[in-house]
Amino acid sequence: MDTNQKTSWTTLQILKPFIQEAWKESSFAEPTPVQKQAVPIIMEGEDVICESPTGTGKTIAYLLPILNQIDEQKKGLQVVILAPSRELVMQIAEEIRKWTKGSGIVSTSLIGGANIKKQVEKLKKKPQIIVGTTGRIMELIKMKKLKMHEVKTIVVDEFDMLIEQEHIQHITNIIKSTLKERQLLFFSATISEKTKQFANEWMKDPKWVKINREDSSNNVEHLYVVCEQRDKVDVLRKILHTSDMKALAFIKNTDKLFELESKLKYKGISLEILGSEAKKKEREQALKKFRTGEISLLLTTDVAARGLDIAEITHVFHVDFPSKSNQYIHRSGRTGRMGAKGTVISLVTKREESFLEKMSSELQISFKKKRLFKGKLIDEK
């Protein structure tokens, strides 16, 4: 794609020059539906609840307008972004660096598990925008190292995940620490009743942006294979050999994760695991090997994969079929990001097939039944 290609997106023309320059340098030609809808509303200072599938460009949808609103001459905190995991915090921080190039905006990331003294040192540079995990930000507020009275905007990314993780008290306290005229932006792939209740409690006449799955996921194919529970490992191994892939496989819990790891490694499959108990360095090494293509399979759990954003994942496997529809959405959204093609394959028992059919109707997703034949996945007649 020609990176100097002009866009017909009129909103871009009224954003600050450094943002327009970063857009030219990016590979975007036109905005995604969520960017087109959300950016102008956020620029008007409205509170926004945005529901848009994973991989549709939500981060840029809130970053561009809030970066545009930052007063570069004024040192001190103006924007706080909250995210559910260290990985997502680091990814958002990287996007901020990319989109603030050539501006006077100072940013920093604040994550739990990292050295808090070093983070306090970073705060002495008076960043205008911070991105962090809720616990660490709350800790720094209590230590009086974060001055929240001049914060104009709070963004909560993957809000439904934070509600499920019971971080809601932290979010409430962070919002309470700011003045009442702040702007609140809640972004998530799924919005639950709990999120709506919280939004109504804290937001002023929130504007809704909802991008339907069908608007963004025609490029993702949803397949399933029926097999016995004990045969899932072997079926996964055989499917991995059907084509070159960069795959993420979801397992129910950590015990099963290690069991699957040893069985697949015994069969000669090159993989790494991403467990929620893994140390920061182990996680980073596993992700680096996966990103660079040194390994083609990453085994993970829902908790460990929160906030993961890895480009070019070709396949997502549900080795253990999810019990909730929003779990299926969050997992499956790791492939087919930003218009790329993707394949989601569920390995289900006869009993799980009935759950899958129910989910198909609930999510309005068409699942194709497949079977393995001579090393290939073919349609089940």
N, C-alpha and C positions, 0 to 999 in steps of 0.2 A: 504494500500500500504506500502511496506517495505521502510522506509525512508533511509535506508542504501544502497538501490538498486543502482547499478552502472549505469551510463548513457553511451551510446555510442556516445554522442555528443562531438566531438573532440574539438570544440571551447572552451568548458568549461575547458579543461585540460590546456589551456594557460592563463586562468584568474588567478588573485591573490588568494593565499590560503584561505583568509577569505571569498571570494565569493564562492569558491568550497565547503567550510565548510557549508556556509549558504544554498547552493543548496542541500547538503546532508540532512540538517535539515528540508528543505521544503518538501512538499509532491509531488514534481515534479519527474517524472522518465525521461521523454524526453521533450525537448523544444517544444513549439507550433510553427506552421509554421512562424508566424511573428518573433518570437525570433530567429529561425534558420536562417531566411533571413537577418534580420536587424543587429543583433549583430556583425557579422564579418565586415560588411560595415562601421558601426559606429567606430569600432576599428581601421579601416584604416584612420580615420580622415575625411571621406567624409561628405558633407552636405547631409541630407536625408529627403525626403518627404515620410511618411508612411501612407497608407490608409489600415486600418484593422478593421473589425467589432468590436463593443463593446464586451468586455468579452473574448478577444482572447489572452490576456497577453501582451498588448502593453507596460505597465509600466515597466515590467521586461525587455522587449526588448531594452529599452533605458537606464534603470538604470545600468544593469550589465556592459556594455562597458564604460559608463562614470565614474562609481565608480572605475573601473579598471584603468582608465587614471589619476585619481586624485593623485597628489603628496602629500602623507601623511605627509612628513617632512616639507612641505611648508605651513605655516599658511596664511590664507587670501582666498578670494573668487576666486574659479576656475570654478564653474558650477552654472548656474541659471536655474531653472525650473519654467515655467509660467503655471498657470492653471486657468480655468474660474470660479471656485467656492471655497468657504471656505472648503466645505466637501471634494472636490477632493484634495485640498492642504493638508488637514490633513491625508487623506488616503495615498497620495504619501509620506508624511513625515514619516508615520508609516512604509511603505515599506523600506524607506531609513534606518531607525533605525534597522530594521530586517536584512537587507543585509550588514550593515557596522559593525555588532557585531564582536568584536575581531580585529577591525582595529583602526587606529588612526584618522579616519575621523570624523570631527565635522560638524553637520548639524543643520539647524534651519528653522522654517516655519514663514512666514510673511503674515498675512491676514488683510484685512481691517476690521474695527469694533473692533479690539483688541487694547489693550493699547500700543500706539506707543513708550512710554518711556521704557516699559519693553522690547520691541523688540530691541530698541537701545542698551539696556544693554546686551541682548543676542548676539548682533553683536560684542561686545567687546571681546567675546571668539574667534573671528576670524574664523568663520565657512568656510570650503572649499566649501560647497554646500548649497544653499538655495532653498526653494520652496515657491512660493507665488502667490498672486493675482496681476495682473498688476498695479492696482492703488496704492496699498501700496508700491510695489517695486519702482515705479516711485517717490512716495513721499519721500522715504528714499534716493533715488539718488539725488533729489533736495536739500535735507537737508545735502547732502555730508556725509551721514552715510554709504553709500555703495560704496566701491571702485571697480569700474568696469573694470579698465585697465588691470587686470590680468585674467579676465574671458576668459576661453578657449572654453566653450561650453554653448549654450543657447538652451533649449528644450522648445517648445511650445506644451503643451498637449491639446487635443481636440480643435485644432486650428480653425476649422470651426465655433465652438461655439463663440470663441473670435472675429472672423471676424464679425459674426452676431451681437454681442453685441457692436460693434463699439469701441472695445478696441484697435483697430489697431494702433491708434496714440501712445498709450502707448508702444505697442510692438515695433513700429518703433523707438521711442526714446530710449528704452532700448537697442535695437540692436546698435543704433548709439553711445551709451555711451561706447561700447567696441571697442577693436582694430580690424582691418580688418581681421586678420588671425584667427578669431574665427570660431568655427564649429556650424552650425545651424541645428537643428533637429525638424521637424514639424510632429506631430503625430495626427491622427484623424480617427474617424469611417467613415467619409465622407469627400471627398475633392471637393470643389467647384471651379468654374472658377476663382473666386476672390482669393482663396488661391493659385492657380497655378500662377496667375499674380504676387502676392506678393512674392512668392517663387522665381520666375524668376528674380525679381528685386533685391533681397537681397542675394540669394544663389549663390555659385560658382559651376556650373556644378552639380546640385543636382542629387542624385541617387534615383530612385523610388523603393519603396517596396509596392506591392499591393497584399493583401490577399483577394481573392474573397469570397463572402458570402457563396457560396456553399461549399467551403473548410472547413467552420467552423460552419455552422448552420443547418446541417442535423438533429441535435438533438432538433431543435425547431419546434413545430407544429403551424401553423397559421390557426386559425378558425374564423368564423364570424357568427353572428346571426342577422337576419333582424327583426326589430320591429319599432313601432311608436316612435317618439322622447319622448312623454310623458310616454312611458312604459319602458324606458331604466333603470330607477332606480329599478323597480321591477324585470326586467330581470337580472340585475346585482346581486341583492339580492338572487334570486333563484339559479343562477350559483354558487354563493359563498357557497351555502349549498350542492352542488353536491359532493364536496370532500374537504379534508383538504388542505388548500393552504396558501401560503405566497405571497400575491398579491399586485401589484402596479397598481393603476387605474389613468389614465390620463384624466384631464378635461381641457377645453379650457381656462377658466379664473377664477380669484379668486372669483367673485360673484357666479358663478355656483358651485364652490368648496364648499362654505359654505352652499349653498342650498342642495347639494347632501349629505353633512355631516349630516345636521339636519334630512333629510328624512330617511337616512340609520340608524342613531342612534335611531330614533323613532321606526324603525322596529327591533331594538335589535342587530344590527351589531356592533361588537367591532372594532373600527377603530381610526385612528388619521389622521389629515391633515397636509400637508407640503406646506404652502403658502409662496410666495416670500416675503410677508410683515412680516412674523413671526420673532420674536426676536431670537437671537442666542440660548438662553436657551430653548425656546419652540421647536425649530428645533431639538436640541440635545435630548430633552426628547422624542419627537415623534419618532425619529430614534432609540433611545435606546429601547423603547417599542416594536418597529417593529423587531429590530435585535434579541431581546431576546425571541420573540414569545409571548409576553404578548398580543399583538394585531396581527391580521392576515391580515389586510388591511390598506394600506396607500394611501390616496387620494392626488394627486399632480397636478401641472401644469408643462408645459415644462420648464419655467424659473426656478421654484423652484427645479426641479429635475436635473438641470445641474450638471454634475460631480458626481452624486450619484453612489456609488459602494457598493451594499449590496449583500452579498453572499446568495445563496440558495433561490432566488426569484423564485417561481414555476410558477407564472402567471403574465402576463401583460395585463391589460384591456385598450382598447381605447374606453372610454365611449363617448368622442367626437372624431370622426375620424379625423386624421391629414390632413391638406391641402397640405402638401409637403411630398415627398417621403423620404427626409433625416430626417424629423421629425419622420416618421414611423420607420426608422432604429434605430435612437437614443433611442426612447422609447422602442422598442421591444428588443433591445440589453441588457436590464436590466435583462432578464431571459436567461437561457441556457448558462451561462458563464463558460468558461474554461472546456468545454466538458460536463457540466451537462445538464439534459433534461429540457425543458421549454415549456410553452404553451402561445401563444398570442391570445387573443380573442377580436375581434372588434364588437362593438354593432352599427349596421348601419341602417339608414332608407332606404327606397327604393331608394331615390335620391342618398344617400351616397354609395349605392351598386355599382352604375356605376363608382364612383371615385375609389372604391376598385378594381374593375375589371381593370381599367386603370393602377392602381398602381401595380397590380399583373403582368401585362405585362411589365411595366417599370422596376420593381425590379426583375422580373423572380422568383417570389414567388408563390407557389401554395396554394391558400386559400381554405379551406374546409368549405362548408356551413352546419350549424348545426341548430337544433331547440330543444326547451325544451319539454320533454315528460315524465310525471310522475316523475318529480324531477331529470331527467337525460338529458344530452346533447346527442342527437342522430343525425345521418346523415339525412340531408334534401334530400328526394328523388326527 
